[in-house]
Amino acid sequence: MPGIIEAKDLKKTFGTIIAVNGIAFSVQKGEVFGFLGPNGAGKTTTMKMIACVSPKTSGSLTVLGMDPATDPATIKARLGVVPQETNLDPDFTCYGNLFTYARYFDIPDRTASKKADELLEFVQLVEKRDVPVEKLSGGMKRRLILARALVNNPDILILDEPTIGLDPQARHLMWEKLRALRAQGNTIVLTTHYLDEAARLCDR
């Protein structure tokens, strides 16, 4: 059965630098698929190709049965992405970040408001609902970015180093949320350089 993501001989170069060197993988619907490797291995570059942010150099890649080169907007609408960097809007509160992001997907205001509150409860940030994001801890920001990635009920959730820079307690809380999403049948693709994280969270 073809996977929800299929890559064959996938390659990405930047001039003479080979960032991704002819890799092949298949991600099945409902599984947690992990990319494990040290910094600089090409994990983030691969995620950017899947997320239609960076075009492939050669090889083949399909996401949800579509080609990122020809159907990027359709694919992006069905993805949830947790990037490695913190890119929340500092001008908004926790609720404001989620509500505003929902508008990119043309979600009606009433639905967006309800969804924002549900997601704040899921990531245990209800008490921070009206707090500006710059006043949050690193772990809280990562959880809010996870909530934001779920606003559009994505078919695939992409997490690039989801617990990078977090203390052990914050990491375990993030793991708890990812396990809950896994139990709900979400398809998750994550990158990590932590062996224990890959072992605890990933099916493959």
C-alpha positions in Angstrom: 0.0 0.0 0.0 1.5 3.4 -0.9 2.4 5.6 2.0 0.9 9.0 2.9 4.5 10.2 2.2 6.7 8.5 -0.4 10.3 9.4 -1.2 12.6 7.7 -3.7 16.2 8.8 -4.4 15.3 12.1 -2.8 18.2 14.6 -3.1 18.8 18.2 -2.2 21.9 20.2 -3.0 22.9 23.8 -2.3 25.5 24.5 -5.0 28.2 22.0 -4.4 26.9 21.0 -0.9 24.9 17.8 -0.8 22.4 18.2 2.0 20.2 15.2 1.4 21.8 12.4 -0.6 19.4 10.1 -2.4 17.2 8.9 0.5 14.1 6.7 0.3 11.3 6.2 2.8 7.6 5.6 3.1 5.4 6.9 5.9 2.1 5.0 6.5 -1.1 6.7 7.7 -1.4 6.7 11.4 2.2 5.9 12.3 4.9 7.9 14.1 7.9 8.0 11.8 11.2 9.3 13.1 14.3 10.8 11.5 17.1 10.2 13.9 20.5 11.7 13.3 23.1 14.3 14.5 22.8 18.0 13.7 23.7 18.7 10.1 22.5 15.3 8.8 19.8 16.8 6.6 16.8 16.1 8.8 15.4 19.7 8.7 16.1 20.0 4.9 14.0 16.8 4.4 11.2 18.2 6.5 11.2 21.4 4.5 10.9 19.4 1.2 7.9 17.5 2.7 6.3 20.8 3.9 6.6 22.4 0.4 9.0 25.1 1.7 12.1 24.0 -0.2 11.9 22.2 -3.6 13.8 19.0 -4.1 16.8 18.9 -6.4 16.1 15.4 -7.8 14.3 12.1 -7.1 10.6 11.7 -6.4 8.5 12.9 -3.5 4.7 12.6 -3.0 2.8 13.9 0.1 -0.9 12.8 0.4 -0.6 11.5 -3.1 0.4 14.9 -4.5 3.6 16.4 -5.8 4.9 19.3 -3.7 6.2 20.9 -6.9 2.8 21.2 -8.4 0.3 21.1 -5.5 2.0 23.0 -2.7 -1.0 25.0 -1.5 -3.3 22.0 -1.3 -0.6 20.0 0.6 0.2 22.9 3.0 -3.5 23.2 3.9 -3.5 19.6 5.2 -0.2 19.8 7.1 0.6 20.9 10.7 4.2 22.0 11.2 6.2 22.5 14.4 9.4 24.1 13.2 12.7 23.9 15.1 12.8 27.7 15.7 10.2 29.5 17.9 8.2 31.7 15.4 5.2 32.7 17.5 3.8 36.2 17.0 5.1 38.3 19.9 2.3 40.9 19.5 -0.4 38.4 20.5 -1.4 36.4 23.5 -1.5 32.6 23.5 -5.1 32.6 22.5 -4.4 35.4 19.9 -1.7 33.3 18.2 -4.0 30.4 17.7 -7.1 32.4 16.7 -5.1 34.5 14.2 -3.4 31.5 12.7 -6.8 29.9 12.1 -7.6 32.7 9.7 -5.0 31.5 7.3 -7.2 28.4 6.8 -10.4 30.4 6.4 -11.8 28.9 9.6 -14.9 30.8 10.8 -14.3 33.0 13.8 -16.7 31.1 16.1 -15.1 27.8 15.2 -11.6 29.2 15.5 -12.4 30.6 19.0 -13.7 27.2 20.2 -10.7 25.4 18.6 -8.2 27.8 20.2 -9.7 27.2 23.7 -9.8 23.4 23.1 -6.1 23.3 22.0 -5.0 25.5 25.0 -6.6 22.9 27.3 -4.9 20.1 25.4 -1.4 21.6 25.8 -2.2 22.7 29.4 -2.0 26.4 28.8 -5.5 27.5 29.8 -4.2 29.6 32.7 -1.9 31.4 30.2 -4.7 32.1 27.7 -4.4 35.9 27.8 -0.7 36.1 28.5 1.7 37.5 25.9 3.9 34.8 24.4 7.1 36.6 25.4 6.3 35.9 29.0 6.1 32.2 28.5 8.9 29.7 29.3 10.6 27.8 26.6 8.6 24.6 27.2 5.3 26.6 27.1 6.2 28.2 23.8 7.0 24.7 22.3 3.6 23.5 23.5 1.8 26.5 22.0 3.6 25.9 18.7 2.3 22.3 18.8 -1.2 23.7 19.5 -0.9 26.1 16.6 0.1 23.2 14.3 -3.2 21.4 15.2 -5.5 24.3 14.4 -6.4 23.0 10.9 -6.9 19.4 12.0 -3.9 18.3 9.8 -3.6 14.9 8.1 0.1 14.9 8.7 1.9 16.5 11.7 5.6 17.4 11.1 7.7 18.1 14.1 11.3 19.3 13.7 13.3 18.7 16.9 10.1 19.3 19.0 11.9 19.2 22.4 15.2 20.9 21.5 16.5 23.1 24.3 13.9 22.0 26.8 14.6 20.8 30.4 13.7 17.2 31.3 10.3 18.1 32.8 9.2 20.1 29.8 10.5 17.4 27.4 8.4 14.7 29.2 5.3 16.9 29.1 5.8 17.4 25.3 6.2 13.6 25.0 2.9 13.1 26.8 1.1 15.3 24.3 2.7 13.6 21.3 1.7 10.2 22.7 -1.9 11.4 23.1 -1.9 12.5 19.5 -0.5 9.2 18.4 -3.3 7.4 20.4 -5.8 9.4 18.4 -4.4 8.0 15.2 -2.5 11.0 13.9 0.2 10.6 11.4 3.4 12.2 12.8 6.8 12.7 11.2 9.4 13.9 13.7 13.1 14.6 13.6 15.3 14.2 16.7 18.9 13.7 17.7 17.8 12.1 21.0 17.9 8.3 21.0 15.6 8.0 23.9 13.0 10.3 22.3 13.0 8.3 19.1 12.7 5.0 21.1 9.8 6.4 23.2 7.7 8.0 20.5 8.3 6.4 17.1 6.8 3.3 15.5 9.7 3.3 13.0 
